[in-house]
Amino acid sequence: MQDDFIIIHEQHYDSVLESTFKTEFLSLLCKRFKEKTQKKIPLKFNNLLEFKVKKGGWGPWAVAGSRQIEFQPGHGDFAVLRPSNKVLLISIGAGLPKHSRPTRKDRRKSTYINVRPYVPGTTEGVSTPPLPPKPAPYTPSPSPSPPPA
């Protein structure tokens, strides 16, 4: 499947991330982890994954505990998410074969945001969303003239 979901396990709760560049992220993470620790990072790929949430966490269930993500075969390039009790069902189409080359045009990629490098001491490089258009200035409507007597 071509899901873009990653679960990072921590001691008290886990983080569920979605990244279009999951393969690239995991490749670099494995490389850096091995450089720093001289060990392989433990990875698990499965159609049913469990993760811990902290109190007040994920979904309509506002209690701490564990939840599951279940991946199911679907159609298309976009994930369809359906919560069901303590399970998040994710349906998505089949991915590319293992031996494929990265030549496919990916319609799921992020949109480009024009961000210049930050220059300390200035606001140069700080990207902010465009401001909404200013409303037209208020012009009071002429009051009606009293009828002639």
C-alpha positions in Angstrom: 0.0 0.0 0.0 1.1 3.5 -0.6 0.2 4.9 2.8 2.2 7.9 4.2 1.7 7.2 7.9 4.5 6.8 10.5 4.1 6.1 14.2 7.0 7.2 16.4 6.8 5.4 19.8 7.8 7.2 23.0 7.6 6.1 26.6 4.3 7.8 27.6 2.5 8.3 24.3 3.2 7.9 20.6 3.0 10.3 17.6 1.2 9.5 14.4 2.6 11.4 11.4 1.6 11.6 7.8 4.3 12.5 5.3 4.3 12.3 1.5 8.0 11.6 1.7 7.8 8.6 4.2 10.3 6.5 2.3 12.8 9.3 2.1 12.3 10.3 5.7 12.7 6.7 7.0 15.8 6.1 4.8 17.5 9.2 6.2 16.4 8.4 9.8 17.8 4.9 9.5 21.1 6.2 8.1 21.5 8.9 10.9 20.5 6.5 13.7 23.1 4.0 12.6 25.8 6.7 12.3 25.0 7.8 15.9 24.4 4.5 17.6 26.1 1.9 15.4 22.7 0.0 15.6 19.8 -0.5 13.3 16.6 1.4 14.2 13.8 -1.0 14.9 11.1 -0.6 12.1 7.8 -2.5 11.9 5.7 -2.6 8.8 2.2 -4.1 9.2 -1.4 -3.6 8.2 -2.4 -3.3 11.9 -0.4 -1.0 14.1 -1.0 0.0 17.7 -0.1 3.3 19.4 -0.5 4.9 22.8 -2.4 8.2 23.3 -2.3 10.5 26.3 -5.4 11.6 28.2 -7.6 13.9 26.1 -6.0 12.5 23.0 -7.0 11.2 19.6 -10.6 11.1 18.3 -13.8 11.2 20.3 -12.4 9.0 23.0 -10.9 11.4 25.6 -9.1 8.9 27.7 -5.6 7.7 27.7 -4.8 4.2 26.4 -4.0 2.6 23.1 -5.5 2.9 19.6 -5.0 1.0 16.4 -4.6 1.9 12.8 -5.7 -0.7 10.3 -4.7 -0.3 6.7 -7.1 -1.7 4.1 -6.8 -2.0 0.3 -8.7 0.8 -1.4 -8.7 2.7 -4.6 -6.9 5.9 -5.7 -3.9 7.8 -4.5 -5.6 9.5 -1.5 -6.1 7.9 1.9 -9.7 7.6 3.2 -9.8 7.7 7.0 -12.8 6.2 9.0 -12.7 6.1 12.8 -14.4 3.0 14.2 -14.4 2.7 18.0 -10.7 2.6 19.0 -9.5 1.8 15.4 -8.7 4.2 12.6 -9.4 2.5 9.3 -7.3 3.8 6.4 -8.1 2.8 2.9 -5.8 3.6 0.0 -4.9 2.1 -3.4 -2.0 -0.2 -4.0 1.5 1.4 -4.2 4.1 0.9 -6.9 5.9 -2.4 -7.2 9.2 -2.7 -5.2 11.3 -2.6 -8.4 9.8 0.7 -9.8 11.8 3.8 -10.4 10.9 7.2 -9.0 9.5 8.6 -12.3 5.8 8.7 -11.5 4.2 12.1 -11.1 2.9 12.3 -7.6 -0.3 14.3 -7.3 -0.1 14.2 -3.5 2.9 16.4 -3.2 2.9 19.5 -1.1 2.3 22.9 -2.7 5.4 25.1 -3.0 5.6 27.9 -0.5 8.0 30.7 -1.4 10.2 31.0 1.7 13.5 32.9 1.6 16.3 32.1 4.0 16.0 33.8 7.3 18.4 36.8 7.9 18.9 37.3 11.7 17.9 40.8 13.0 15.5 41.3 10.1 12.1 40.1 9.0 13.7 39.0 5.7 12.9 35.4 5.0 9.9 35.3 7.3 6.9 33.9 5.3 3.5 35.0 6.3 0.2 34.2 4.7 -1.2 36.9 2.4 -3.5 39.4 4.1 -7.2 39.3 3.1 -8.3 42.2 0.9 -9.2 45.3 2.8 -13.0 46.1 3.0 -14.3 49.1 1.1 -14.4 52.2 3.2 -17.7 52.9 4.9 -19.8 55.5 3.1 -23.0 56.4 4.9 -26.0 56.3 2.6 -27.7 59.7 2.2 -30.6 60.1 4.6 -33.9 60.5 2.8 -35.2 64.0 2.6 -38.4 64.8 4.5 -41.4 64.9 2.3 -42.5 68.5 1.2 -45.2 69.9 3.5 
